Amino acid sequence: MAIPTDRGYAILTETPDGQLTVRISASQPVAGKADDVFAEHVGESRVRIDPSVQLAKHGKLSWTTSPVQVYVSSAGTVNITPARTTVAS
């Protein structure tokens, strides 16, 4: 598995041609809007969302209801998976 590149709430916007922009925010979006977006993947055609990730939706906009990890695989797919807690030892 690739190392996660971003961790936060994902906001997905679908373009008319079916591609997605995935933005990552440090805080939970309100109605899909967030002021503190710190990363984005624009014009993606290959996005894989883990089935356990819950999304809220409004029109062509959706967002995760809890924090996630977002990373790009070696095949170029943007993956959105549940955020895993880590325990320091």
C-alpha positions as CSV (number, residue, x, y, z in Angstrom):
1,M,0.0,0.0,0.0
2,A,1.2,3.5,-0.8
3,I,2.0,5.9,2.0
4,P,-1.0,8.3,2.6
5,T,-0.2,11.7,1.2
6,D,-3.1,13.7,2.8
7,R,-5.3,13.1,5.8
8,G,-8.5,15.1,6.6
9,Y,-12.0,15.4,5.1
10,A,-12.3,14.8,1.4
11,I,-14.6,17.0,-0.7
12,L,-15.4,15.7,-4.2
13,T,-16.8,17.8,-7.0
14,E,-17.9,16.2,-10.3
15,T,-17.3,18.1,-13.5
16,P,-19.8,17.9,-16.5
17,D,-17.5,15.5,-18.3
18,G,-17.5,13.1,-15.3
19,Q,-14.1,13.8,-13.8
20,L,-13.6,14.6,-10.2
21,T,-11.8,17.2,-8.2
22,V,-10.8,15.8,-4.8
23,R,-10.0,18.5,-2.2
24,I,-8.8,17.8,1.3
25,S,-9.7,19.9,4.3
26,A,-8.4,19.9,7.9
27,S,-11.9,20.5,9.3
28,Q,-15.3,19.0,8.6
29,P,-17.1,20.7,5.7
30,V,-20.4,22.4,6.3
31,A,-22.8,21.6,3.4
32,G,-19.7,20.6,1.4
33,K,-17.9,23.9,1.9
34,A,-14.6,24.3,3.8
35,D,-12.3,27.2,4.2
36,D,-9.2,25.3,5.1
37,V,-8.5,23.2,2.0
38,F,-4.8,22.3,1.9
39,A,-4.5,19.9,-1.0
40,E,-6.4,18.9,-4.2
41,H,-6.3,16.5,-7.0
42,V,-7.9,18.1,-10.1
43,G,-9.5,16.4,-13.1
44,E,-9.2,12.9,-11.9
45,S,-10.9,10.1,-13.9
46,R,-9.7,7.3,-11.6
47,V,-10.9,7.7,-8.0
48,R,-11.5,4.7,-5.7
49,I,-13.5,5.3,-2.6
50,D,-13.3,2.5,0.0
51,P,-16.9,1.1,0.6
52,S,-16.7,1.8,4.3
53,V,-16.2,5.6,3.8
54,Q,-19.5,7.4,4.3
55,L,-20.3,10.4,2.1
56,A,-22.8,13.2,2.4
57,K,-24.1,14.5,-0.9
58,H,-25.7,17.6,-2.4
59,G,-26.1,17.7,-6.1
60,K,-22.7,17.0,-7.8
61,L,-20.9,17.7,-4.6
62,S,-20.1,15.1,-1.9
63,W,-17.9,15.0,1.1
64,T,-16.7,12.5,3.7
65,T,-18.4,12.5,7.1
66,S,-15.3,11.5,8.9
67,P,-11.5,12.0,8.3
68,V,-9.9,9.9,5.6
69,Q,-6.5,9.2,4.0
70,V,-6.1,10.2,0.4
71,Y,-3.2,8.9,-1.6
72,V,-2.3,8.2,-5.2
73,S,-1.4,4.6,-6.0
74,S,1.5,3.6,-8.3
75,A,-1.1,3.1,-11.1
76,G,-2.3,6.7,-10.7
77,T,-5.6,6.1,-9.0
78,V,-6.6,8.5,-6.2
79,N,-7.6,6.3,-3.3
80,I,-9.8,7.5,-0.4
81,T,-9.7,5.2,2.6
82,P,-10.8,5.5,6.3
83,A,-8.2,7.3,8.5
84,R,-6.4,4.8,10.6
85,T,-5.4,5.7,14.2
86,T,-1.8,5.2,15.0
87,V,-0.4,4.4,18.4
88,A,3.1,5.5,19.2
89,S,5.2,2.9,21.0
